[in-house]
Amino acid sequence: MKVKQFTTEPLEVNCYVCSSYGEAIVIDPGGSGRDILQFIVDEQLLIRAVVNTHGHGDHIMGNGFLMEATDAKLVIHEADAAILTDPQRNLSSFMGREVTGPGADRYVSDGDTIAFGRSSVNVWHTPGHTPGSICLVGEGLVFSGDTLFAGSHGRTDLPGGDESQMQKSLERLAQLPEDTVVYPGHGSSSTIGKERRSNPYVQEVLT
């Protein structure tokens, strides 16, 4: 699996294009999506799915543009599906750019698999930041969305957030092998081992 990272506005969201043998998925396309599409075209990739780790506006702004350009299907956990089309609930109305869709084509649950090329990622339901937050795990890496950050974790004080659920999600992620690479929704990449040693929120759930 090859991973290409884009950092998109307005809130410096990390978007990832994961590819394998000419097929790919796009994870959390923020911003306009134009730079992402140019990469897809240049690499001649067939996009199997656009996957949202959760439904907040900064992570979904590029959904419609990329779906129209590539005919990809939109994937999200059912618990976050309703906020995709509601700019108040997905918080985009507070970012100065209302996002009102499109809706999802496929709902995923814990344990589901998303396949592309000769690779796949497993869906882990990791609520806490939002009720439908997911992480995508596979091939020695995890796309952690706004659940786990380098040295921190996603906010739980926004609508739908839950600190106790976040702690359970962090505890689960901390059980991954130490050399698992963490690709978060914001900020720099890390490893599970580094977070176990230096992230106070992960250390708290392990004590």
Backbone as JSON Lines, residues from 0, in Angstrom:
{"i":0,"aa":"M","n":[0.82,-1.19,0.0],"ca":[0.0,0.0,0.0],"c":[0.87,1.26,0.0]}
{"i":1,"aa":"K","n":[0.59,2.17,-0.9],"ca":[1.28,3.45,-0.93],"c":[0.37,4.51,-0.32]}
{"i":2,"aa":"V","n":[0.96,5.44,0.43],"ca":[0.2,6.49,1.09],"c":[0.72,7.85,0.66]}
{"i":3,"aa":"K","n":[-0.18,8.68,0.15],"ca":[0.14,10.06,-0.2],"c":[-0.69,10.97,0.69]}
{"i":4,"aa":"Q","n":[-0.02,11.9,1.37],"ca":[-0.69,12.79,2.31],"c":[-0.84,14.19,1.72]}
{"i":5,"aa":"F","n":[-2.0,14.78,1.93],"ca":[-2.26,16.18,1.61],"c":[-2.74,16.86,2.88]}
{"i":6,"aa":"T","n":[-2.29,18.08,3.13],"ca":[-2.8,18.87,4.24],"c":[-3.66,19.99,3.65]}
{"i":7,"aa":"T","n":[-4.93,20.0,4.02],"ca":[-5.92,20.85,3.37],"c":[-6.51,21.86,4.34]}
{"i":8,"aa":"E","n":[-6.95,22.97,3.78],"ca":[-7.61,24.02,4.55],"c":[-9.09,23.67,4.71]}
{"i":9,"aa":"P","n":[-9.83,24.28,5.66],"ca":[-9.39,25.44,6.44],"c":[-8.68,25.13,7.74]}
{"i":10,"aa":"L","n":[-8.72,23.9,8.2],"ca":[-8.18,23.58,9.53],"c":[-7.03,22.59,9.46]}
{"i":11,"aa":"E","n":[-6.28,22.62,8.37],"ca":[-5.1,21.76,8.2],"c":[-5.42,20.3,8.46]}
{"i":12,"aa":"V","n":[-6.43,19.83,7.74],"ca":[-6.81,18.42,7.81],"c":[-5.85,17.6,6.97]}
{"i":13,"aa":"N","n":[-5.45,16.46,7.51],"ca":[-4.65,15.52,6.73],"c":[-5.58,14.62,5.93]}
{"i":14,"aa":"C","n":[-5.44,14.69,4.61],"ca":[-6.16,13.79,3.71],"c":[-5.15,12.79,3.16]}
{"i":15,"aa":"Y","n":[-5.6,11.54,2.98],"ca":[-4.7,10.5,2.51],"c":[-5.28,9.8,1.29]}
{"i":16,"aa":"V","n":[-4.44,9.59,0.29],"ca":[-4.77,8.73,-0.85],"c":[-3.96,7.46,-0.68]}
{"i":17,"aa":"C","n":[-4.64,6.35,-0.49],"ca":[-3.99,5.06,-0.28],"c":[-4.2,4.23,-1.53]}
{"i":18,"aa":"S","n":[-3.13,3.78,-2.14],"ca":[-3.23,3.11,-3.44],"c":[-2.54,1.76,-3.44]}
{"i":19,"aa":"S","n":[-3.03,0.89,-4.32],"ca":[-2.47,-0.45,-4.49],"c":[-2.85,-0.96,-5.87]}
{"i":20,"aa":"Y","n":[-1.85,-1.19,-6.7],"ca":[-2.04,-1.77,-8.02],"c":[-3.12,-1.01,-8.81]}
{"i":21,"aa":"G","n":[-3.0,0.31,-8.83],"ca":[-3.85,1.13,-9.67],"c":[-5.2,1.5,-9.09]}
{"i":22,"aa":"E","n":[-5.53,0.97,-7.92],"ca":[-6.78,1.32,-7.25],"c":[-6.47,2.05,-5.95]}
{"i":23,"aa":"A","n":[-7.43,2.83,-5.48],"ca":[-7.16,3.64,-4.29],"c":[-8.43,3.99,-3.55]}
{"i":24,"aa":"I","n":[-8.23,4.43,-2.3],"ca":[-9.29,5.08,-1.54],"c":[-8.77,6.45,-1.12]}
{"i":25,"aa":"V","n":[-9.68,7.38,-0.91],"ca":[-9.34,8.71,-0.42],"c":[-9.96,8.86,0.96]}
{"i":26,"aa":"I","n":[-9.14,9.22,1.93],"ca":[-9.58,9.35,3.3],"c":[-9.64,10.82,3.7]}
{"i":27,"aa":"D","n":[-10.82,11.28,4.1],"ca":[-11.03,12.62,4.66],"c":[-10.57,13.76,3.73]}
{"i":28,"aa":"P","n":[-11.2,13.89,2.57],"ca":[-10.8,14.98,1.67],"c":[-11.34,16.34,2.11]}
{"i":29,"aa":"G","n":[-10.52,17.1,2.8],"ca":[-10.88,18.46,3.16],"c":[-10.62,19.41,1.99]}
{"i":30,"aa":"G","n":[-10.92,20.68,2.19],"ca":[-10.67,21.68,1.17],"c":[-11.45,21.44,-0.1]}
{"i":31,"aa":"S","n":[-10.93,21.94,-1.21],"ca":[-11.63,21.84,-2.49],"c":[-11.48,20.48,-3.14]}
{"i":32,"aa":"G","n":[-10.41,19.77,-2.82],"ca":[-10.15,18.47,-3.43],"c":[-9.41,18.54,-4.75]}
{"i":33,"aa":"R","n":[-9.09,19.73,-5.23],"ca":[-8.49,19.85,-6.57],"c":[-7.07,19.29,-6.62]}
{"i":34,"aa":"D","n":[-6.27,19.57,-5.62],"ca":[-4.91,19.01,-5.6],"c":[-4.97,17.49,-5.5]}
{"i":35,"aa":"I","n":[-5.92,16.99,-4.74],"ca":[-6.08,15.54,-4.6],"c":[-6.44,14.93,-5.95]}
{"i":36,"aa":"L","n":[-7.38,15.56,-6.64],"ca":[-7.8,15.04,-7.95],"c":[-6.64,15.07,-8.94]}
{"i":37,"aa":"Q","n":[-5.83,16.11,-8.91],"ca":[-4.71,16.18,-9.85],"c":[-3.74,15.02,-9.62]}
{"i":38,"aa":"F","n":[-3.5,14.69,-8.36],"ca":[-2.65,13.54,-8.05],"c":[-3.28,12.25,-8.56]}
{"i":39,"aa":"I","n":[-4.57,12.09,-8.37],"ca":[-5.27,10.9,-8.83],"c":[-5.15,10.76,-10.34]}
{"i":40,"aa":"V","n":[-5.31,11.86,-11.05],"ca":[-5.21,11.84,-12.51],"c":[-3.78,11.52,-12.94]}
{"i":41,"aa":"D","n":[-2.81,12.18,-12.31],"ca":[-1.41,11.96,-12.67],"c":[-0.98,10.51,-12.44]}
{"i":42,"aa":"E","n":[-1.51,9.91,-11.39],"ca":[-1.14,8.53,-11.05],"c":[-2.04,7.49,-11.73]}
{"i":43,"aa":"Q","n":[-3.05,7.99,-12.45],"ca":[-4.0,7.13,-13.17],"c":[-4.63,6.1,-12.22]}
{"i":44,"aa":"L","n":[-5.17,6.6,-11.12],"ca":[-5.76,5.75,-10.1],"c":[-7.26,5.62,-10.27]}
{"i":45,"aa":"L","n":[-7.76,4.43,-10.02],"ca":[-9.2,4.18,-9.96],"c":[-9.62,4.27,-8.5]}
{"i":46,"aa":"I","n":[-10.46,5.23,-8.17],"ca":[-10.86,5.46,-6.78],"c":[-12.06,4.58,-6.45]}
{"i":47,"aa":"R","n":[-11.83,3.67,-5.52],"ca":[-12.88,2.74,-5.11],"c":[-13.84,3.36,-4.1]}
{"i":48,"aa":"A","n":[-13.34,4.28,-3.26],"ca":[-14.2,4.87,-2.24],"c":[-13.57,6.14,-1.69]}
{"i":49,"aa":"V","n":[-14.44,7.07,-1.31],"ca":[-14.06,8.18,-0.44],"c":[-14.54,7.81,0.95]}
{"i":50,"aa":"V","n":[-13.62,7.78,1.91],"ca":[-13.93,7.32,3.26],"c":[-13.77,8.47,4.24]}
{"i":51,"aa":"N","n":[-14.81,8.72,5.02],"ca":[-14.74,9.74,6.07],"c":[-14.56,9.06,7.42]}
{"i":52,"aa":"T","n":[-13.52,9.44,8.15],"ca":[-13.33,8.9,9.49],"c":[-14.38,9.43,10.46]}
{"i":53,"aa":"H","n":[-14.98,10.57,10.13],"ca":[-16.12,11.11,10.86],"c":[-16.72,12.22,10.0]}
{"i":54,"aa":"G","n":[-17.82,12.8,10.46],"ca":[-18.57,13.69,9.59],"c":[-18.37,15.16,9.76]}
{"i":55,"aa":"H","n":[-17.36,15.62,10.46],"ca":[-17.16,17.05,10.64],"c":[-16.78,17.73,9.32]}
{"i":56,"aa":"G","n":[-17.22,18.97,9.18],"ca":[-17.11,19.68,7.92],"c":[-15.71,19.81,7.37]}
{"i":57,"aa":"D","n":[-14.71,19.96,8.25],"ca":[-13.35,20.13,7.75],"c":[-12.8,18.86,7.11]}
{"i":58,"aa":"H","n":[-13.41,17.72,7.4],"ca":[-12.96,16.44,6.84],"c":[-13.77,16.0,5.62]}
{"i":59,"aa":"I","n":[-14.85,16.7,5.31],"ca":[-15.76,16.24,4.25],"c":[-15.95,17.25,3.13]}
{"i":60,"aa":"M","n":[-15.28,18.39,3.19],"ca":[-15.53,19.46,2.22],"c":[-15.28,19.04,0.78]}
{"i":61,"aa":"G","n":[-14.31,18.14,0.57],"ca":[-13.99,17.72,-0.79],"c":[-14.78,16.52,-1.28]}
{"i":62,"aa":"N","n":[-15.68,15.99,-0.45],"ca":[-16.42,14.78,-0.83],"c":[-17.1,14.91,-2.18]}
{"i":63,"aa":"G","n":[-17.98,15.9,-2.3],"ca":[-18.8,16.04,-3.5],"c":[-17.97,16.21,-4.76]}
{"i":64,"aa":"F","n":[-16.95,17.05,-4.69],"ca":[-16.11,17.31,-5.85],"c":[-15.41,16.03,-6.31]}
{"i":65,"aa":"L","n":[-14.84,15.28,-5.39],"ca":[-14.11,14.07,-5.77],"c":[-15.06,12.96,-6.22]}
{"i":66,"aa":"M","n":[-16.2,12.86,-5.58],"ca":[-17.16,11.84,-5.99],"c":[-17.65,12.09,-7.41]}
{"i":67,"aa":"E","n":[-17.93,13.34,-7.73],"ca":[-18.39,13.66,-9.08],"c":[-17.3,13.42,-10.11]}
{"i":68,"aa":"A","n":[-16.06,13.72,-9.73],"ca":[-14.95,13.59,-10.68],"c":[-14.52,12.15,-10.9]}
{"i":69,"aa":"T","n":[-14.74,11.28,-9.92],"ca":[-14.2,9.93,-9.99],"c":[-15.26,8.83,-9.96]}
{"i":70,"aa":"D","n":[-16.51,9.19,-9.7],"ca":[-17.6,8.2,-9.54],"c":[-17.4,7.31,-8.33]}
{"i":71,"aa":"A","n":[-16.59,7.74,-7.37],"ca":[-16.36,6.95,-6.16],"c":[-17.58,6.99,-5.25]}
{"i":72,"aa":"K","n":[-17.74,5.95,-4.45],"ca":[-18.8,5.88,-3.46],"c":[-18.31,6.45,-2.13]}
{"i":73,"aa":"L","n":[-19.23,7.02,-1.37],"ca":[-18.89,7.62,-0.08],"c":[-19.19,6.65,1.05]}
{"i":74,"aa":"V","n":[-18.21,6.5,1.94],"ca":[-18.29,5.53,3.03],"c":[-18.13,6.25,4.36]}
{"i":75,"aa":"I","n":[-19.0,5.91,5.32],"ca":[-18.93,6.49,6.65],"c":[-19.65,5.56,7.62]}
{"i":76,"aa":"H","n":[-19.38,5.7,8.9],"ca":[-20.14,4.94,9.9],"c":[-21.55,5.52,10.0]}
{"i":77,"aa":"E","n":[-22.52,4.66,10.18],"ca":[-23.92,5.1,10.18],"c":[-24.2,6.15,11.25]}
{"i":78,"aa":"A","n":[-23.51,6.08,12.38],"ca":[-23.77,7.01,13.47],"c":[-23.42,8.45,13.12]}
{"i":79,"aa":"D","n":[-22.6,8.66,12.1],"ca":[-22.25,10.01,11.66],"c":[-22.9,10.38,10.34]}
{"i":80,"aa":"A","n":[-23.67,9.49,9.75],"ca":[-24.2,9.72,8.41],"c":[-25.1,10.95,8.34]}
{"i":81,"aa":"A","n":[-25.92,11.15,9.35],"ca":[-26.9,12.23,9.3],"c":[-26.26,13.61,9.3]}
{"i":82,"aa":"I","n":[-25.06,13.75,9.86],"ca":[-24.47,15.08,9.94],"c":[-23.77,15.5,8.65]}
{"i":83,"aa":"L","n":[-23.63,14.58,7.7],"ca":[-23.0,14.93,6.43],"c":[-23.73,16.06,5.72]}
{"i":84,"aa":"T","n":[-25.03,16.08,5.82],"ca":[-25.85,17.02,5.06],"c":[-26.38,18.17,5.91]}
{"i":85,"aa":"D","n":[-25.93,18.29,7.14],"ca":[-26.44,19.31,8.06],"c":[-25.29,20.21,8.5]}
{"i":86,"aa":"P","n":[-25.19,21.42,7.95],"ca":[-24.04,22.29,8.26],"c":[-23.97,22.72,9.71]}
{"i":87,"aa":"Q","n":[-25.07,22.67,10.44],"ca":[-25.01,22.97,11.86],"c":[-24.38,21.81,12.62]}
{"i":88,"aa":"R","n":[-24.82,20.61,12.32],"ca":[-24.34,19.43,13.06],"c":[-22.93,19.03,12.64]}
{"i":89,"aa":"N","n":[-22.55,19.28,11.38],"ca":[-21.18,18.94,10.98],"c":[-20.2,20.09,11.23]}
{"i":90,"aa":"L","n":[-20.72,21.18,11.79],"ca":[-19.94,22.32,12.26],"c":[-19.35,23.17,11.14]}
{"i":91,"aa":"S","n":[-19.69,22.86,9.89],"ca":[-19.13,23.65,8.79],"c":[-19.67,25.07,8.78]}
{"i":92,"aa":"S","n":[-20.87,25.28,9.32],"ca":[-21.44,26.63,9.35],"c":[-20.6,27.56,10.22]}
{"i":93,"aa":"F","n":[-19.84,26.98,11.15],"ca":[-18.97,27.79,12.0],"c":[-17.6,28.02,11.38]}
{"i":94,"aa":"M","n":[-17.36,27.39,10.23],"ca":[-16.06,27.52,9.56],"c":[-16.13,28.49,8.39]}
{"i":95,"aa":"G","n":[-17.31,29.07,8.16],"ca":[-17.46,30.03,7.08],"c":[-17.75,29.42,5.73]}
{"i":96,"aa":"R","n":[-17.99,28.12,5.7],"ca":[-18.32,27.45,4.43],"c":[-19.24,26.28,4.73]}
{"i":97,"aa":"E","n":[-20.51,26.45,4.44],"ca":[-21.48,25.41,4.77],"c":[-21.37,24.21,3.83]}
{"i":98,"aa":"V","n":[-21.31,23.04,4.43],"ca":[-21.25,21.78,3.68],"c":[-22.58,21.07,3.89]}
{"i":99,"aa":"T","n":[-23.26,20.77,2.8],"ca":[-24.61,20.19,2.89],"c":[-24.74,18.86,2.17]}
{"i":100,"aa":"G","n":[-23.68,18.17,1.98],"ca":[-23.8,16.86,1.34],"c":[-22.56,16.54,0.54]}
{"i":101,"aa":"P","n":[-22.6,15.47,-0.22],"ca":[-23.67,14.5,-0.43],"c":[-23.78,13.49,0.71]}
{"i":102,"aa":"G","n":[-24.83,12.67,0.65],"ca":[-25.0,11.62,1.63],"c":[-24.13,10.41,1.3]}
{"i":103,"aa":"A","n":[-24.09,9.48,2.23],"ca":[-23.25,8.3,2.09],"c":[-23.89,7.25,1.19]}
{"i":104,"aa":"D","n":[-23.04,6.48,0.53],"ca":[-23.48,5.32,-0.27],"c":[-23.36,4.02,0.5]}
{"i":105,"aa":"R","n":[-22.46,3.98,1.45],"ca":[-22.23,2.75,2.22],"c":[-21.96,3.09,3.67]}
{"i":106,"aa":"Y","n":[-22.62,2.4,4.57],"ca":[-22.35,2.51,5.99],"c":[-21.46,1.36,6.42]}
{"i":107,"aa":"V","n":[-20.44,1.67,7.2],"ca":[-19.56,0.62,7.71],"c":[-19.69,0.51,9.22]}
{"i":108,"aa":"S","n":[-19.37,-0.67,9.72],"ca":[-19.41,-0.94,11.15],"c":[-18.08,-1.55,11.57]}
{"i":109,"aa":"D","n":[-17.89,-1.67,12.87],"ca":[-16.67,-2.26,13.39],"c":[-16.47,-3.66,12.8]}
{"i":110,"aa":"G","n":[-15.27,-3.9,12.29],"ca":[-14.93,-5.2,11.72],"c":[-15.09,-5.3,10.22]}
{"i":111,"aa":"D","n":[-15.71,-4.29,9.61],"ca":[-15.85,-4.31,8.15],"c":[-14.49,-4.08,7.48]}
{"i":112,"aa":"T","n":[-14.42,-4.44,6.2],"ca":[-13.2,-4.28,5.42],"c":[-13.48,-3.41,4.2]}
{"i":113,"aa":"I","n":[-12.55,-2.54,3.88],"ca":[-12.61,-1.73,2.67],"c":[-11.42,-2.14,1.8]}
{"i":114,"aa":"A","n":[-11.7,-2.69,0.62],"ca":[-10.65,-3.26,-0.23],"c":[-10.38,-2.37,-1.44]}
{"i":115,"aa":"F","n":[-9.14,-2.38,-1.88],"ca":[-8.73,-1.66,-3.1],"c":[-7.44,-2.31,-3.58]}
{"i":116,"aa":"G","n":[-7.35,-2.55,-4.9],"ca":[-6.18,-3.22,-5.42],"c":[-5.95,-4.54,-4.71]}
{"i":117,"aa":"R","n":[-4.72,-4.75,-4.24],"ca":[-4.4,-5.95,-3.47],"c":[-4.28,-5.64,-1.98]}
{"i":118,"aa":"S","n":[-4.82,-4.51,-1.56],"ca":[-4.75,-4.09,-0.17],"c":[-6.15,-3.93,0.4]}
{"i":119,"aa":"S","n":[-6.2,-3.78,1.71],"ca":[-7.46,-3.49,2.39],"c":[-7.16,-2.87,3.74]}
{"i":120,"aa":"V","n":[-8.17,-2.19,4.27],"ca":[-8.08,-1.67,5.64],"c":[-9.3,-2.18,6.4]}
{"i":121,"aa":"N","n":[-9.1,-2.41,7.69],"ca":[-10.17,-2.85,8.56],"c":[-10.75,-1.67,9.31]}
{"i":122,"aa":"V","n":[-12.06,-1.65,9.45],"ca":[-12.75,-0.57,10.14],"c":[-12.81,-0.86,11.64]}
{"i":123,"aa":"W","n":[-12.33,0.08,12.43],"ca":[-12.49,0.04,13.88],"c":[-13.4,1.19,14.27]}
{"i":124,"aa":"H","n":[-14.49,0.89,14.94],"ca":[-15.37,1.94,15.45],"c":[-14.74,2.49,16.72]}
{"i":125,"aa":"T","n":[-14.39,3.78,16.7],"ca":[-13.67,4.41,17.82],"c":[-14.38,5.7,18.23]}
{"i":126,"aa":"P","n":[-15.56,5.6,18.82],"ca":[-16.3,6.81,19.21],"c":[-15.58,7.58,20.3]}
{"i":127,"aa":"G","n":[-15.98,8.82,20.45],"ca":[-15.37,9.7,21.44],"c":[-15.33,11.12,20.92]}
{"i":128,"aa":"H","n":[-14.72,11.3,19.75],"ca":[-14.75,12.61,19.09],"c":[-16.13,12.86,18.5]}
{"i":129,"aa":"T","n":[-16.67,11.87,17.82],"ca":[-18.06,11.85,17.38],"c":[-18.59,10.44,17.61]}
{"i":130,"aa":"P","n":[-19.92,10.25,17.61],"ca":[-20.46,8.91,17.82],"c":[-20.04,7.9,16.76]}
{"i":131,"aa":"G","n":[-19.81,8.38,15.52],"ca":[-19.48,7.47,14.44],"c":[-18.03,7.51,13.99]}
{"i":132,"aa":"S","n":[-17.15,8.02,14.82],"ca":[-15.73,8.06,14.44],"c":[-15.19,6.66,14.21]}
{"i":133,"aa":"I","n":[-14.38,6.52,13.17],"ca":[-13.73,5.25,12.88],"c":[-12.24,5.47,12.66]}
{"i":134,"aa":"C","n":[-11.48,4.4,12.86],"ca":[-10.08,4.34,12.44],"c":[-9.97,3.22,11.42]}
{"i":135,"aa":"L","n":[-8.99,3.33,10.55],"ca":[-8.77,2.35,9.49],"c":[-7.4,1.71,9.71]}
{"i":136,"aa":"V","n":[-7.4,0.39,9.89],"ca":[-6.2,-0.33,10.31],"c":[-5.79,-1.34,9.25]}
{"i":137,"aa":"G","n":[-4.51,-1.35,8.89],"ca":[-4.04,-2.35,7.94],"c":[-2.6,-2.17,7.55]}
{"i":138,"aa":"E","n":[-1.91,-3.26,7.33],"ca":[-0.54,-3.26,6.79],"c":[0.41,-2.41,7.61]}
{"i":139,"aa":"G","n":[0.35,-2.54,8.93],"ca":[1.28,-1.85,9.79],"c":[1.02,-0.38,9.98]}
{"i":140,"aa":"L","n":[-0.2,0.05,9.72],"ca":[-0.53,1.46,9.89],"c":[-1.97,1.61,10.35]}
{"i":141,"aa":"V","n":[-2.27,2.8,10.86],"ca":[-3.63,3.13,11.25],"c":[-3.91,4.59,10.88]}
{"i":142,"aa":"F","n":[-5.01,4.81,10.2],"ca":[-5.5,6.16,9.92],"c":[-6.47,6.48,11.06]}
{"i":143,"aa":"S","n":[-6.04,7.38,11.95],"ca":[-6.73,7.53,13.22],"c":[-7.73,8.68,13.26]}
{"i":144,"aa":"G","n":[-7.91,9.38,12.14],"ca":[-8.89,10.46,12.13],"c":[-8.64,11.44,13.26]}
{"i":145,"aa":"D","n":[-9.72,11.85,13.94],"ca":[-9.58,12.76,15.08],"c":[-9.72,12.01,16.4]}
{"i":146,"aa":"T","n":[-9.32,10.74,16.39],"ca":[-9.29,9.98,17.63],"c":[-7.94,10.12,18.31]}
{"i":147,"aa":"L","n":[-6.88,9.73,17.62],"ca":[-5.54,9.77,18.2],"c":[-4.66,10.73,17.4]}
{"i":148,"aa":"F","n":[-4.05,11.68,18.1],"ca":[-3.07,12.58,17.52],"c":[-1.7,12.3,18.14]}
{"i":149,"aa":"A","n":[-0.66,12.8,17.51],"ca":[0.68,12.73,18.11],"c":[0.67,13.58,19.38]}
{"i":150,"aa":"G","n":[0.78,12.93,20.52],"ca":[0.84,13.62,21.8],"c":[-0.49,14.05,22.37]}
{"i":151,"aa":"S","n":[-1.59,13.73,21.7],"ca":[-2.88,14.2,22.17],"c":[-3.99,13.31,21.63]}
{"i":152,"aa":"H","n":[-5.23,13.79,21.73],"ca":[-6.37,13.1,21.13],"c":[-7.39,14.13,20.69]}
{"i":153,"aa":"G","n":[-8.4,13.7,19.94],"ca":[-9.4,14.61,19.42],"c":[-10.28,15.18,20.52]}
{"i":154,"aa":"R","n":[-10.89,16.31,20.21],"ca":[-11.74,16.99,21.18],"c":[-12.97,16.14,21.51]}
{"i":155,"aa":"T","n":[-13.39,16.23,22.75],"ca":[-14.61,15.54,23.18],"c":[-15.65,16.52,23.71]}
{"i":156,"aa":"D","n":[-15.38,17.83,23.58],"ca":[-16.29,18.85,24.09],"c":[-17.21,19.41,23.03]}
{"i":157,"aa":"L","n":[-17.17,18.84,21.82],"ca":[-18.07,19.26,20.74],"c":[-19.32,18.38,20.78]}
{"i":158,"aa":"P","n":[-20.4,18.8,20.11],"ca":[-21.62,17.99,20.1],"c":[-21.34,16.55,19.67]}
{"i":159,"aa":"G","n":[-21.81,15.6,20.45],"ca":[-21.59,14.19,20.15],"c":[-20.32,13.61,20.75]}
{"i":160,"aa":"G","n":[-19.48,14.47,21.34],"ca":[-18.25,13.99,21.95],"c":[-18.51,13.3,23.28]}
{"i":161,"aa":"D","n":[-17.63,12.39,23.65],"ca":[-17.8,11.63,24.89],"c":[-16.42,11.21,25.38]}
{"i":162,"aa":"E","n":[-15.99,11.75,26.5],"ca":[-14.65,11.48,27.01],"c":[-14.47,10.03,27.42]}
{"i":163,"aa":"S","n":[-15.47,9.43,28.02],"ca":[-15.33,8.03,28.45],"c":[-15.19,7.1,27.25]}
{"i":164,"aa":"Q","n":[-15.94,7.38,26.18],"ca":[-15.79,6.59,24.96],"c":[-14.43,6.81,24.32]}
{"i":165,"aa":"M","n":[-13.94,8.05,24.37],"ca":[-12.62,8.34,23.83],"c":[-11.55,7.53,24.55]}
{"i":166,"aa":"Q","n":[-11.64,7.44,25.86],"ca":[-10.66,6.67,26.62],"c":[-10.66,5.2,26.22]}
{"i":167,"aa":"K","n":[-11.85,4.65,26.0],"ca":[-11.94,3.25,25.58],"c":[-11.34,3.07,24.18]}
{"i":168,"aa":"S","n":[-11.58,4.06,23.3],"ca":[-11.03,3.98,21.94],"c":[-9.51,4.08,21.96]}
{"i":169,"aa":"L","n":[-8.98,4.98,22.78],"ca":[-7.52,5.1,22.9],"c":[-6.91,3.83,23.46]}
{"i":170,"aa":"E","n":[-7.57,3.23,24.44],"ca":[-7.06,1.99,25.03],"c":[-7.0,0.89,23.97]}
{"i":171,"aa":"R","n":[-8.0,0.85,23.12],"ca":[-8.01,-0.17,22.06],"c":[-6.88,0.07,21.07]}
{"i":172,"aa":"L","n":[-6.71,1.31,20.64],"ca":[-5.65,1.62,19.68],"c":[-4.28,1.33,20.27]}
{"i":173,"aa":"A","n":[-4.13,1.54,21.55],"ca":[-2.83,1.33,22.2],"c":[-2.41,-0.13,22.2]}
{"i":174,"aa":"Q","n":[-3.33,-1.03,21.89],"ca":[-3.0,-2.46,21.84],"c":[-2.4,-2.88,20.49]}
{"i":175,"aa":"L","n":[-2.4,-1.98,19.53],"ca":[-1.76,-2.29,18.25],"c":[-0.25,-2.45,18.45]}
{"i":176,"aa":"P","n":[0.43,-3.16,17.55],"ca":[1.89,-3.3,17.67],"c":[2.59,-1.95,17.74]}
{"i":177,"aa":"E","n":[3.67,-1.89,18.5],"ca":[4.34,-0.62,18.75],"c":[4.85,0.06,17.47]}
{"i":178,"aa":"D","n":[5.2,-0.74,16.45],"ca":[5.73,-0.14,15.24],"c":[4.64,0.28,14.26]}
{"i":179,"aa":"T","n":[3.38,0.19,14.65],"ca":[2.29,0.63,13.79],"c":[2.38,2.13,13.58]}
{"i":180,"aa":"V","n":[2.4,2.55,12.32],"ca":[2.48,3.98,11.99],"c":[1.1,4.6,12.14]}
{"i":181,"aa":"V","n":[1.05,5.74,12.81],"ca":[-0.2,6.46,13.03],"c":[-0.28,7.64,12.07]}
{"i":182,"aa":"Y","n":[-1.29,7.64,11.22],"ca":[-1.57,8.76,10.34],"c":[-2.83,9.46,10.84]}
{"i":183,"aa":"P","n":[-2.68,10.59,11.55],"ca":[-3.84,11.23,12.18],"c":[-4.56,12.21,11.26]}
{"i":184,"aa":"G","n":[-5.7,12.68,11.73],"ca":[-6.48,13.65,10.97],"c":[-5.89,15.05,10.98]}
{"i":185,"aa":"H","n":[-5.05,15.34,11.95],"ca":[-4.37,16.63,12.06],"c":[-2.99,16.39,12.64]}
{"i":186,"aa":"G","n":[-2.02,17.19,12.24],"ca":[-0.69,17.11,12.83],"c":[0.19,16.05,12.22]}
{"i":187,"aa":"S","n":[1.3,15.81,12.89],"ca":[2.33,14.93,12.34],"c":[2.02,13.46,12.6]}
{"i":188,"aa":"S","n":[2.63,12.6,11.81],"ca":[2.49,11.15,12.0],"c":[3.3,10.71,13.21]}
{"i":189,"aa":"S","n":[3.04,9.49,13.65],"ca":[3.7,8.97,14.84],"c":[3.71,7.45,14.75]}
{"i":190,"aa":"T","n":[3.95,6.81,15.86],"ca":[3.81,5.36,15.97],"c":[3.07,5.05,17.27]}
{"i":191,"aa":"I","n":[2.48,3.88,17.32],"ca":[1.8,3.48,18.55],"c":[2.8,3.41,19.71]}
{"i":192,"aa":"G","n":[3.99,2.91,19.46],"ca":[4.99,2.84,20.52],"c":[5.33,4.21,21.08]}
{"i":193,"aa":"K","n":[5.51,5.19,20.2],"ca":[5.83,6.54,20.67],"c":[4.68,7.1,21.5]}
{"i":194,"aa":"E","n":[3.45,6.86,21.05],"ca":[2.3,7.37,21.81],"c":[2.16,6.67,23.15]}
{"i":195,"aa":"R","n":[2.48,5.41,23.21],"ca":[2.44,4.69,24.49],"c":[3.47,5.28,25.47]}
{"i":196,"aa":"R","n":[4.6,5.73,24.93],"ca":[5.67,6.24,25.8],"c":[5.51,7.71,26.15]}
{"i":197,"aa":"S","n":[4.88,8.51,25.28],"ca":[4.94,9.96,25.48],"c":[3.58,10.68,25.47]}
{"i":198,"aa":"N","n":[2.52,10.01,25.06],"ca":[1.21,10.67,25.0],"c":[0.53,10.5,26.36]}
{"i":199,"aa":"P","n":[0.32,11.57,27.11],"ca":[-0.24,11.43,28.45],"c":[-1.65,10.83,28.47]}
{"i":200,"aa":"Y","n":[-2.4,11.05,27.41],"ca":[-3.77,10.52,27.35],"c":[-3.77,9.01,27.12]}
{"i":201,"aa":"V","n":[-2.81,8.54,26.33],"ca":[-2.67,7.09,26.13],"c":[-2.13,6.44,27.39]}
{"i":202,"aa":"Q","n":[-1.14,7.08,28.01],"ca":[-0.58,6.54,29.24],"c":[-1.64,6.42,30.33]}
{"i":203,"aa":"E","n":[-2.54,7.39,30.37],"ca":[-3.59,7.37,31.39],"c":[-4.49,6.16,31.27]}
{"i":204,"aa":"V","n":[-4.84,5.79,30.04],"ca":[-5.76,4.66,29.87],"c":[-5.05,3.33,30.05]}
{"i":205,"aa":"L","n":[-3.73,3.34,30.05],"ca":[-2.97,2.1,30.21],"c":[-2.57,1.82,31.65]}
{"i":206,"aa":"T","n":[-2.78,2.8,32.52],"ca":[-2.41,2.61,33.92],"c":[-3.53,1.94,34.71]}
